[in-house]
Amino acid sequence: MMITKPIPEHTEAISKICSDGWRQTVQGIYDEEYQAKNVEYWYNHKKVLNDIQNGTYTHVAIIDDQVVGTIGGVLSKEGVSEIYVFYIDETYRYQGIGSKLLDEFTAEHKKNGATVQYASVQEGNDLGIPFYLSKGFKKSDENDRYWRYI
C-alpha cells in the first residue's frame, strides 16, 4: 500500500469511493432522492477534480495501482486541522488503511502548525465514530463534531 497525494487521474475512483461511503453512512437516515442530490453535488467528477487541484483532497491510499481510500481537509485557521472527507472502499476496510491515511494527513497538518483536529461525523455513523474514538477523538458537547489534540 502506498499513501500519496491525489492526481487528476484519481478523480473517478475518489468520486466512487466517497459516493458509496457516504451512502452507506446515511442509509436509512435520508431517502434515495436526497442521497442522489447530495452525491451529485459533492462527488461529481468536476467538483472532485477541482477539490483535488485546490488541495481539499489531500491523500489517497493505493493498492495495486487502485485508489482504495481518501482523506481531505484543510487548516481552517491557525492551529486547527479540519477533516472534511474520509472514506475507504468497503472491500479494503479494517486493514489499517484509514489509520495510515489519518496519520499522513495529521503529520502534514502538525508540520504546518496544527495542534487540534476536528472531524464532522454523521450521527449514527457506525463506521466512522468508533474509528475516531479509537484515535483519541472526543465528541463535542455542542454539535456532532469530534475533536482531539494532536
Secondary structure, 3 states (H helix, E strand, C coil): CEEECCCHHHHHHHHHHHHHHHHHHHCCCCCHHHHHHHHHHHCCHHHHHHHHHCCCEEEEEEECCEEEEEEEEEEEECCEEEEEEEEECHHHCCCCHHHHHHHHHHHHHHHCCCCEEEEECCCCCCCHHHHHHHCCCEECCCCCEEEEEC
